[in-house]
Amino acid sequence: MTEHAARSPRLSVQLYSVRDQLAADLDGTLARLAALGIDAVEPYTVFDRPDELAAALARHGLAAPTAHAPLLSDQIEYQGHLVPLPPPAIALEAARAVGAHVVFDPMTSPQRWRTPADVAATAARLNAAAETAAGFGLRVGHHNHSFEFHQRFDDVSAYEYFVSLLDESVLLEVDLYWAALAGQDLPALLQRLGSRVHAVHVKDGSVVADPFVSAASYDAVLLGQRPVGAGELGVAAALDVAGNVPLHVIEFDHAADPLTAIGESVRYLRERAMP
């Protein structure tokens, strides 16, 4: 076991993994997560009952050090309709209400990563959001999918070009699963990004074709995601490099039994961290 693997970053769970369970039973689902021995979660939305969520987290001894909220888009497509989004200040206020310290923008349109000018505009917008967040006592960051790596500008991926334009206060949440599907060498990527990485989404699964190559969306059922350590994406090697990353966030875009899969992932990550 490497020196990196011997360290124990804080474990968290992205609540999108249990979105259906939360909708049916908020308290019961949080209780089951807490019973796994974790003390942190990451809300996938801060607009859905933030005060109620904050109270439920407190009841079960859980914190939300990070959260996802749209900071870089004016609207999203939902069920075939374009839905306007509130300004970043509203999202930041809601994130602060659930106790978050860092807010990651979860996803932008793949079309915004095709030219240097588009990427620079997105970076400028995140830098502006960082200034706004500072007024709330918060920091902001970016969460990747695979399409950020599809284009290269002067032999640098659009993603790393984007990172080079960000203010030093802006943090990164590297989704290991999506970066792997994009063909990235995960340990090398994490080494290049260095201390900018505040969190990693720890996800594993089968080696499948990157769905964003041919489409702007995907069927999560077909992704073949598995508990961490049971897949084929080289996550273990990435975790050796990610020992200094403060937060390791377990996530499943789809799992037949997400709470069981989360529990298996927690056990795997804890066993790796044992001296």
N, C-alpha and C positions, 0 to 999 in steps of 0.2 A: 504494500500500500504506500502511495506517495505521501510526501509531507502535506501537499494540498488536500488530499483525500482525508487526512487525519483530522482536519479542522471540521468544525460543525457550524456551518451557516444556519441561520434561522429558517425553519421550514414554514411554508405558508401553503394555502390552497386557493386557487382561483375559483371563485364561487360560480362561475359559468359552468364548471364541471357538474354542479348539482342544481342547476337552475330549475329543473322540473320538481325536484324534491323540496327546494326552498319555497316554490310557489304553493305546494300542497301543505307544507308544515315547516315554517320558518324555525321555530324553537326546537323542534325535534331533530331537524337536520343539523343545526348548529351544535346541538348536544352530541350528536354522533361524531361530528368532526372533532369536537373538544375531547371526546373519549379516546380518540387516537393519540392524544398527548401533544397535539400541536397547539400553539397559542396565537396563531396569526392566520388571517384570511385576506383575500384580495377581492373586493367587490367588483363585478363587471359593469355595474351601473351605480352611479351615486344619486340618480334622480328618482329612484323607486323607494319611497318611504325612508329617507335617510335617518330621521329621528328614531323611527321604529327599529331600523336595523342597528343603529348605535346602541339602543337599549338592550336589544337581544344579544348583541355581541358581549356587552358588559355582563349580562346574566350568566353567560357561559364561559367567562374568563378568556374571551378572544379579543384580539386587537386587529385593526385594519391599517397597518403601517403604509400600505400602498393601495391605490385604487385605480380603476380605469374610468376615463371620461373623455368624450370627444372635445379636443381643444383645437383641432386643425381643420375642421370642416364646418360649413354653414348649414349643411343639410345631409341627411342620409336617406338611402332607399330602404323602405320597410314595406314588405308585402305589396310590392309593385307601385308604391307611392313615394314621392319625395317628401320627407318630413323635416321641417326647419328645426335647427338646433339652437339652444340658448347660447349667449356669448360665454367665453371662458370664465368670466367672473362668477357666473351662476354655478357652473360646474365646480369651480374651486371652493365656493362657499359650501356646497353640498358635500364635497369631499372632506372639508374640514369638520363638518357636522358628524361624519362617521369616524373621525379620528385619524384620517390619513395624513401622512407627512409628505408623500410623493404621489403625484397624479401622472399616470402614463396615458398618452393618447393611444388607443388600442388599434386603430386601423384607418388608413386613408385609401382613397381610390387608387388602384394600380396605374391608372392613366397619369397620375401625378409623379411618376418615377421614370418617365421615358426620356426626358431631356434635362440637360444641366440647369436650364432656366427654371423648369418646373420644380426640380429638386431644391434649388436655391430659394424659391419662393416659399416652399414648405418649411425649410429650415428657418427662414426669417420669421415666419409665423410662430414657430415654436419658441424662438428666442423672445419674441414679443410676449408670448404667454408666460415665459419664465419671469419677465419683469412684473407682469400682473400678479403672478403667484407669490412673488416675494412680499407683496403687500398683504398677503394672507398668512404669511409665515410658512409657505409651502414651496416645494420644488416640483418641477415637471420633467417629463421625459417621454421617450418614444418606445413603443413595442412593435417589433417587426413581424411581418409574414415572410413569404418567399419572394414576392415580386420586386421587393426593394433591391434584390441582388441580380435581377435579370439583365439590366443594362449596365454597360461599362463605359466610363468616360476616361480617356487617357489611361487605360488599363487599371482603373479603379472602379469597383462596383458603385452603383448609384447610392447604395446604402452607406458605404464608407466615405464617399464624397459628401453626402448629407452630414455625416458625423463631423467631418472636417469643418463644416460651416456653423456648427452649433456653439453657442456660448458655453464656457466651461462649467457653468452651473447646471446645465441640462444633463440629465442622466439617461441611461439606456437600460431597457429590459430586453434581453436577448432571448427570443424564443428558439430554443435549440432544435425543436422538431422542424419548424419551418425553414430555418437556416440550413438544416441537413437536407431537406427535400430540394432546396435550391442548389445543392451541390457544394456547399461550403465545407471546408475543413474546419470543424468546430474548434478544436484546440488552438489552431493557428489564428482563427478569427478572434477568439477571446483574448489571446495574447496581444494581438494588434490593438484591440479596443482598450485593454488595460483597465485602469481604475474608473473609466467612464461607466462601466457596467455595474449597476446597483442591484440588479436582480436578473435571474434567469428563469425562464419558464422551462421546467424540467418535464419533458414529454418524450415518450418512446413509441416505437411502432415498427411496422413493416416498411421496407423500402418500396415505396409506390411512386408513380409518376407525379410530378408537381402539378396539381390541378390548376394553378394559376397560369401555367404556360399557355393553355388553350381556352381558358374561361376566366371570368371575373369572380366566380364563386365556386363552391364545392359542396359535395354531399359528405358531411362529416362521417356518416356511417361507413363510407368506403375508404376512409383514411387508414384503417387498420391499427389504430392506436392501442397500446398495451401498457400495463404497469411498468414503471421505470425499472430498467434492468432486464426486462423480458423481450425487448425489441432488438432491432438490427441496425440502429442508426448511429452507433458509436458514442452513445451518451456517456458511458463510463469514462472514456478518455477525455471528454469535455469537462466532466465533473472534477477530474484530477486538476485541471487548469482553473476551475471555477471555485477553488477552495476559499479564496479571498473575497468572493462576491457575497455581500451581506445576506441576501435573501434568495432562497431557492423555492420557487413557487410551482407546486404540482398542478397540472391542468390536463383535462381531457376534453377535447372537442366533442367526443362521443365515447361512451362506454356503456355496455349493456347493464352493468351494475357499478356505477361510478363510486359509491362509497366503499365497496370492497376493493376496487382497483386503486383508490386513493390509499386505503389501508396497506395494501401490498407495496405501494410505492414508498410510503412512509417507512415501512420496515426495511426495505432495501437501502434507502438513504441513511437510515440510522446504523445499519450494519456496516456500511462503508465508513462511517465516521468513527466507529469504535476503534480504540487503540489496540 
